[in-house]
C-alpha cells in the first residue's frame, strides 16, 4: 500500500468511526456542530496501524527523514495511541523510534515522573496529538519536554480542525503538520 492509499483508507475510517454530527462543546470551550472522537479510530484494529504509517510518511514528506528524530509522544491521553502506532509502524520498517507519554502533572509517588517511557533528555522529539482545536495540549507537552531537556522539532497531529491550532503552535516556534484536514473528512 502506498502512502496515498494509506491516507485515503484512513480518511474513510475516520469519517466512519470518529466523526459525530451533533452539537458539542469542545475542551477549548468552543461549540461545534461535529465532534471528531479520534480514540474511536486510534484504538481501532485497522485504523491504528494505518495511523502509524500515515504519520511516519507525513513527517518524512515534511522533511523529517528516519533518524532525524528519536521519539514521539505527547500529552496523555490523545497522543498515547498515536505514539504507540508510530512506534510499531517504525519497527515494521526497521526504524528505531521510541514513544513517550507526557502527564499533565508529575506523579506524587514512585519515580515522580511527568514524562513516562525512555528518557527524552537530550533527544530529538516530535510532539503528537490525535486532533487539535486550539493547540493547547501539544503546546503544554512541548513546554514540558523542553523543560526536561528534550529538543522539540515539530508538532504533528492526525486531524486538524482548522480552528487556530496551527497558527498558535507556529507562533511558539514549532513547525506544525497534520495528516487529515476537514476537507479529507467531508467537513469543509
C-alpha positions in Angstrom: 0.0 0.0 0.0 1.3 3.5 -0.8 1.0 6.5 1.4 -1.8 7.9 -0.8 -3.8 4.7 -0.4 -3.0 4.5 3.4 -4.2 8.1 3.8 -7.3 7.6 1.7 -8.3 4.5 3.7 -7.5 6.3 7.0 -9.7 9.2 5.9 -12.6 6.8 5.2 -12.2 5.1 8.5 -12.0 8.3 10.5 -15.2 9.5 8.7 -17.0 6.2 9.5 -15.7 5.7 13.0 -14.9 9.1 14.6 -16.9 11.9 13.0 -20.1 12.5 15.1 -22.6 15.0 13.7 -24.1 16.7 16.7 -23.7 20.0 18.7 -20.9 19.6 21.2 -18.7 21.8 23.5 -15.0 21.1 22.8 -12.3 21.0 25.5 -11.4 24.5 24.3 -14.9 25.8 25.3 -15.8 26.4 21.7 -19.0 24.9 20.3 -19.1 22.8 17.2 -21.7 21.1 15.0 -19.5 18.0 14.9 -17.0 16.1 17.0 -14.1 14.0 15.9 -13.7 11.3 18.6 -10.3 10.1 17.4 -10.0 7.4 20.1 -12.6 5.5 18.0 -10.0 5.4 15.3 -6.7 5.4 17.2 -7.8 2.3 19.1 -9.4 0.5 16.1 -7.8 -2.6 14.7 -7.5 -1.4 11.1 -7.2 2.4 11.6 -4.4 2.3 14.3 -1.8 0.6 12.1 -2.7 3.0 9.2 -2.2 6.0 11.6 1.3 4.8 12.4 2.3 4.6 8.7 0.5 7.8 7.7 2.1 9.8 10.4 5.6 8.4 9.7 5.1 9.3 6.0 3.7 12.7 6.9 6.9 13.5 8.9 9.1 12.2 6.1 7.3 14.3 3.5 7.6 17.3 5.8 11.4 17.0 5.8 11.9 14.7 8.9 13.7 11.6 7.5 14.0 8.5 9.5 16.8 9.1 12.1 16.1 12.9 12.3 14.1 12.3 15.4 14.4 9.8 18.3 11.0 9.6 19.9 7.3 10.6 19.5 4.6 11.3 22.0 2.6 14.0 23.7 0.1 14.8 26.4 -1.8 11.8 27.7 -4.3 10.6 26.5 -4.9 11.8 23.0 -1.3 11.3 21.9 -0.7 7.9 23.5 -2.2 5.6 20.9 -0.8 7.7 18.1 2.7 7.4 19.5 2.3 3.6 20.0 1.0 3.2 16.4 4.1 5.1 15.1 6.5 3.1 17.3 5.0 -0.2 15.8 5.0 1.2 12.2 8.6 2.3 12.6 9.7 -1.1 13.9 8.0 -2.8 11.0 10.2 -0.6 8.7 13.3 -1.4 10.6 13.4 2.1 12.2 14.2 2.9 15.8 11.6 5.3 17.1 10.7 5.4 20.8 7.4 6.6 22.3 6.8 8.6 25.4 3.8 9.9 27.5 3.6 13.4 29.0 1.4 13.5 32.1 -0.4 16.7 33.0 1.5 16.7 36.3 4.3 14.7 37.8 3.2 11.6 39.8 3.4 12.2 43.5 4.7 8.7 44.2 7.1 6.1 42.7 9.6 7.8 40.4 7.6 11.0 40.4 8.0 11.4 36.7 6.0 13.6 34.4 7.3 12.0 31.2 7.0 8.3 31.1 8.9 5.9 28.8 12.5 6.1 27.7 14.4 9.2 28.9 13.9 12.1 26.4 16.5 14.4 27.9 18.9 15.4 25.1 16.9 13.6 22.5 15.1 15.0 19.4 11.3 14.5 19.7 8.1 15.1 17.8 5.0 16.1 19.8 1.9 14.3 18.7 -1.9 14.8 19.1 -4.9 13.0 17.7 -6.8 16.1 16.8 -6.2 19.7 17.6 -8.5 22.7 18.0 -6.6 25.4 19.9 -3.2 23.7 20.1 -3.2 23.8 23.9 -2.4 20.2 24.6 0.6 19.9 22.1 2.0 23.2 23.4 1.7 22.0 27.0 3.5 18.8 26.1 6.2 20.7 24.1 6.9 23.1 27.0 7.2 20.2 29.5 9.5 18.3 27.1 11.8 21.4 26.7 11.9 21.8 30.5 13.2 18.2 30.7 15.9 18.8 28.1 14.3 17.3 25.0 14.8 19.1 21.7 11.2 19.5 20.3 11.4 19.5 16.5 7.8 19.8 15.5 4.2 19.1 16.3 2.2 16.6 14.2 -1.5 15.8 14.5 -3.8 13.3 12.7 -6.7 15.7 12.3 -6.6 19.5 12.2 -9.9 21.2 12.8 -8.7 24.5 11.2 -9.6 26.5 14.3 -6.3 28.2 15.1 -4.0 25.4 16.4 -1.6 25.6 13.5 -1.2 29.4 13.9 -0.8 29.2 17.7 1.7 26.4 17.6 3.8 28.0 14.8 3.7 31.3 16.7 5.5 29.5 19.5 8.2 28.4 17.1 7.2 24.9 16.3 6.6 23.6 12.8 3.1 22.1 12.6 1.9 19.3 10.4 -1.3 17.4 10.0 -2.3 14.3 8.1 -6.1 15.0 7.6 -7.9 18.2 7.3 -11.6 18.9 7.4 -11.8 18.5 3.6 -10.4 15.0 3.9 -13.3 14.2 6.3 -16.1 15.8 4.3 -16.5 18.6 6.9 -15.3 21.6 4.8 
